[in-house]
Amino acid sequence: MKTWMTAGALGACLLVAACADPDAEQRTYANSDLELSPSYRAAEVCSCIFVMGQDEDFCNRWTVANPNVSTFRVDHEKKTVESSAFMMWGARAKFVDEKTGCVFED
């Protein structure tokens, strides 16, 4: 049975490779980890604190990405979370309401 499953998986991979366009422009991911990490952290910490009702210590541990390059600051009055990586890349998320949760701010 394993032999058939392995053969089937190999066949599927070969089929996908055969259908690929060799002249297609190679796509690269435009964002680096240093841009993604603060966005992830701002959104997740905002949701953790203002939607889930957890404290900052819990949310700090719950939202750590690897490598841990992002820091965050919570403004409880404005219900916002700002996050940055190396003071060059940053993001801000704001709690809207119970139905919407947190959204990114420009």
C-alpha positions, 0 to 999 in steps of 0.5 A: 500500500505504501508503494502505491501511495509513494508512486501516486505522490511522485506522479502528482509532483511530476504532473505539477512540474510538467504543467509549470510554465518555464518562461514564466517570471519568477515570483519573489515574496516582496516582504521580508521578516523585518516587515512582517514581524511587526505587523503580525505582532501588532495584530496578534497582541491587539487581538490577544489583549482587547478581544481575548481579554488576556494580560500583556505578559501572556500576550507577550509570550503568546505572540513571539515569532522566531526570530524575536525581533519585534517589540510592542507598546499597548495604549489601553485608552486608545485601544491600540498596539504599536509594534516595531522591529529595529526602530525601522519597520513598524505597524499599528493595530486598533481594536474596533469593536467586538464584532470586527476585532482589531484592524491595521491603521495606516 
